[in-house]
Amino acid sequence: MRYVVGYTANARGHDAVHLAVALARNHDVSLDLVLVIPEDSPFNAVYPPEAGYNDILNEQAQRWLDEGLALVPDDVTARAHIRRGDSEAQTLIDAAVEFDAAALVIGATNSGLFKRFTIGSVASSLLHSSPVPVALAPHGYHRTEPITRLSCGFGTRPGADQLLDVAVESARDRGLPLRLVSLLALDGGNSPGLADAAWVHAADRLAAVGGSTEGDRSGEAGGSGEVDGSVPEPEIVVAQGRTIEEAVDRLDWEDGEILLIGSSRLAQQRATFLGTTANRILRALPVPMTVVPRDYTRQSS
């Protein structure tokens, strides 16, 4: 299995490498660091370029990629690639298709504060058009240890079952605990009845896709047990707040956690599309997020 890392010679690129390493560790994944440089075009400011310009540009790009590869520990396999293109996002998508990658990993822009996300133009394009899942690292993400928990943002709209399939399979494949997260924005304060209904709905859908859960619905979390004596049984959490952002803030997040979320129903088939709710979640989320394309079928490892 391969992950394409959208690499840039700045903090955003370093964050992406760190997240890719965390995702690859203890899993059969190799990394392809892809650096996109401008394609020669008559519409460029200087065309044709001066003699030797392309050689200088390629040498500089290779030095930047070598710096990126130096961030990857010895226990993770990584390769570096220079690609030319007018659109960085489209060039990264083309590389992902070429390498049959299971995911694209990118970083947020460096204007994000307190490990929150600020989405730049490249990330925005990828999050609205990629045919493979897009993993987005928060600004300042330095963790390279393996991922410790997978959370899945779950709603009631069409496509939730496909996302649950991906989440359950991913957690089992990696031997990770799975947390199913339902976020309720409530203008009138707490609503135990609504929270209870959300818990029941999540438990029913989880059972339908091959998972099961036990435990009560008191507080925010359902109980958790053990599956096959090793993998924790999925946990269901219902978080409430006056806004989606407040509900996210009320959850406990592990440093090694990643949130899996589905694409909007407006997405084209087998393509990502970051919806309004997901955008709001990003504003408060302190951990990486992976956006899964609509109707996506996960690669087996």
C-alpha positions in Angstrom: 0.0 0.0 0.0 1.3 3.5 -0.9 0.5 7.0 0.4 1.2 10.1 -1.7 2.5 13.0 0.4 2.1 16.5 -1.0 5.5 17.9 -0.1 6.5 21.5 0.1 9.7 22.9 1.5 8.1 24.6 4.5 6.2 23.8 7.7 3.1 22.6 5.8 5.2 20.0 4.0 6.9 18.9 7.2 3.5 18.5 8.9 2.4 16.3 6.0 5.4 14.1 6.3 5.0 13.7 10.1 1.4 12.6 9.7 2.3 10.2 6.8 5.0 8.6 9.0 2.5 8.1 11.8 0.0 6.5 9.5 2.6 4.3 7.9 4.2 3.0 11.0 3.3 -0.5 12.2 1.4 -0.9 8.9 2.5 -2.1 5.4 2.6 1.3 3.8 5.3 3.1 1.8 5.4 6.8 1.2 5.8 8.7 -2.1 6.8 12.3 -1.4 5.7 14.4 -4.5 7.0 17.9 -5.0 5.2 19.9 -7.7 7.1 22.5 -9.7 5.7 24.9 -12.3 5.4 23.6 -15.9 6.9 25.6 -18.7 4.1 27.6 -20.3 3.8 30.6 -22.6 1.7 32.2 -19.9 4.6 32.3 -17.4 6.2 35.7 -16.7 9.4 34.5 -18.4 9.0 32.2 -21.4 11.0 30.5 -22.7 13.1 30.2 -19.5 16.7 31.2 -19.5 19.3 28.5 -20.5 20.0 26.2 -17.6 17.0 27.4 -15.6 15.3 24.0 -15.6 18.5 22.3 -14.4 18.8 24.7 -11.5 15.1 24.3 -10.6 15.3 20.5 -10.7 18.5 20.6 -8.5 16.8 22.8 -6.0 13.7 20.7 -6.0 15.8 17.5 -5.4 17.5 19.2 -2.5 14.1 20.1 -1.0 13.0 16.5 -1.4 16.1 15.2 0.2 15.3 17.4 3.2 11.8 15.8 3.2 13.2 12.3 3.0 15.5 13.1 6.0 12.3 13.5 8.1 11.3 9.9 7.4 12.7 7.3 9.9 14.5 4.2 8.8 11.5 1.9 9.6 9.4 3.5 6.9 10.0 3.2 3.2 9.9 6.4 1.2 10.6 7.6 -2.3 10.8 11.1 -3.7 9.3 12.4 -7.0 9.4 15.7 -8.9 6.3 16.4 -10.9 5.6 19.4 -13.2 2.1 20.8 -13.5 0.0 24.0 -13.8 -2.2 22.8 -10.9 -0.5 21.5 -7.8 -3.7 19.8 -6.6 -4.4 18.1 -10.0 -0.7 17.0 -10.3 -0.9 15.3 -6.8 -4.2 13.6 -7.8 -2.5 12.4 -11.0 0.4 11.0 -9.0 -2.0 9.2 -6.6 -3.7 7.6 -9.5 -0.4 6.7 -11.2 0.9 5.0 -8.0 -2.5 3.5 -7.1 -2.2 5.2 -3.8 -4.6 4.5 -0.9 -4.5 8.1 0.4 -3.1 11.6 -0.2 -1.5 13.3 2.8 -1.2 17.1 3.0 -0.6 19.8 5.6 -2.7 22.8 6.6 -1.3 26.3 5.9 1.0 27.9 8.4 -1.6 30.5 9.5 -3.5 27.9 11.6 -3.4 28.7 15.3 -3.4 26.3 18.3 -3.2 23.3 16.1 -6.4 24.3 14.2 -6.7 24.1 10.5 -6.5 26.8 7.9 -7.3 25.4 4.5 -5.2 26.8 1.6 -6.1 26.7 -2.1 -4.3 23.4 -2.8 -5.9 21.6 0.2 -9.3 23.0 -0.7 -9.1 21.7 -4.3 -8.0 18.3 -3.1 -10.7 18.1 -0.4 -13.3 18.8 -3.1 -12.1 16.6 -5.9 -9.8 13.8 -4.8 -10.7 10.2 -5.9 -8.8 8.8 -2.8 -9.0 9.7 0.9 -7.2 13.0 1.8 -5.5 13.1 5.2 -4.9 16.6 6.5 -2.4 17.4 9.2 -3.0 20.4 11.5 -0.5 23.2 11.5 2.4 22.3 13.8 1.8 18.5 13.7 5.1 16.9 15.0 3.9 13.5 16.0 5.5 10.5 14.2 4.6 7.7 16.5 1.9 5.3 15.3 -1.7 6.3 15.3 -3.4 5.1 18.6 -7.1 5.6 17.9 -9.5 6.0 15.0 -12.6 8.1 15.4 -15.3 8.3 12.8 -17.7 11.2 12.5 -21.1 9.7 11.9 -24.4 11.2 10.8 -27.8 10.1 9.5 -27.5 11.1 5.9 -27.0 8.7 3.0 -23.5 7.4 2.7 -22.9 6.9 6.4 -22.9 3.1 6.1 -20.1 3.2 3.5 -18.0 5.4 5.7 -18.7 3.0 8.6 -17.5 0.1 6.5 -14.2 1.9 5.8 -13.8 2.9 9.5 -14.5 -0.7 10.9 -12.2 -2.3 8.3 -9.4 0.2 8.9 -9.6 -0.2 12.7 -9.6 -4.0 12.5 -6.8 -4.0 9.9 -4.6 -1.8 12.1 -5.7 -3.3 15.5 -6.9 0.1 16.7 -9.7 1.1 18.9 -12.6 2.7 17.0 -14.7 5.5 18.4 -18.0 6.4 16.6 -18.6 10.2 17.1 -22.0 11.8 16.7 -22.0 15.6 17.1 -25.2 17.4 18.1 -25.6 21.2 17.8 -28.4 22.2 20.2 -29.7 25.8 20.5 -31.8 25.0 23.6 -29.1 23.3 25.7 -28.9 19.6 26.5 -31.4 17.2 25.0 -31.1 13.7 26.6 -33.8 12.3 24.3 -32.0 13.4 21.1 -28.7 12.2 22.4 -30.3 8.8 23.2 -31.8 8.6 19.7 -28.4 9.4 18.2 -26.7 6.6 20.2 -29.4 4.0 19.2 -29.1 5.0 15.5 -25.3 4.7 15.6 -25.4 1.3 17.4 -27.9 0.0 14.8 -25.8 1.1 11.9 -22.7 -0.2 13.4 -24.3 -3.6 13.9 -25.5 -3.6 10.3 -22.0 -3.1 8.9 -20.4 -5.9 10.9 -19.5 -4.2 14.2 -21.4 -4.4 17.5 -21.4 -2.4 20.7 -22.6 -2.8 24.2 -23.0 -0.6 27.2 -25.3 2.1 28.4 -26.1 5.5 27.0 -25.4 7.6 30.1 -23.0 10.5 29.8 -21.3 10.9 26.4 -20.0 7.5 25.7 -21.2 4.0 25.2 -19.4 1.1 26.8 -16.6 -0.8 25.2 -15.5 -4.4 25.4 -13.1 -6.7 23.6 -13.4 -8.3 20.2 -11.4 -11.5 19.6 -9.6 -10.8 22.9 -7.4 -8.1 21.4 -9.2 -5.4 19.4 -11.4 -3.2 21.6 -15.1 -3.2 20.7 -16.2 0.1 19.0 -17.2 2.9 21.4 -20.0 5.3 20.6 -19.8 8.9 21.8 -22.5 11.5 21.5 -21.2 15.0 22.0 -23.5 18.0 22.4 -23.0 21.7 22.3 -24.6 25.0 21.3 -22.6 24.7 18.0 -20.8 21.9 16.2 -17.5 23.6 17.2 -18.5 23.5 20.9 -19.5 19.8 20.6 -16.0 19.1 19.1 -14.3 21.0 22.0 -16.2 18.9 24.6 -14.7 15.7 23.3 -11.5 14.2 24.7 -9.0 13.7 21.9 -5.8 11.6 22.1 -2.5 13.0 20.7 -2.3 9.9 18.5 -5.9 10.1 17.2 -7.3 10.7 13.7 -10.8 11.6 12.7 -12.4 9.9 9.6 -15.2 11.8 8.0 -17.3 11.3 4.9 -17.8 13.5 1.9 -20.9 15.7 1.4 -23.8 14.2 -0.5 -23.0 16.9 -3.1 -19.8 15.0 -4.0 -19.4 13.3 -7.4 -19.3 9.6 -7.2 -15.9 8.3 -5.8 -14.7 11.9 -5.1 -14.2 13.9 -2.0 -16.3 17.0 -1.2 -15.8 18.8 2.1 -19.3 19.8 3.3 -20.4 22.6 5.6 -20.5 20.5 8.8 -17.0 19.1 8.1 -15.7 22.6 7.6 -17.1 23.6 10.9 -15.5 20.5 12.6 -12.2 21.5 11.1 -12.3 24.9 12.8 -12.2 23.2 16.3 -10.5 19.9 15.6 -7.1 19.5 17.4 -6.2 16.2 15.6 -5.7 15.1 11.9 -8.7 14.5 9.8 -9.2 12.2 6.8 -11.9 12.9 4.3 -13.2 9.8 2.5 -14.6 10.1 -1.0 -18.3 9.3 -1.7 -18.9 5.6 -2.5 -15.3 4.8 -1.7 -14.1 1.2 -1.4 -11.1 0.8 0.8 -8.0 -1.0 -0.6 -7.0 -4.1 1.3 -3.6 -4.1 2.8 
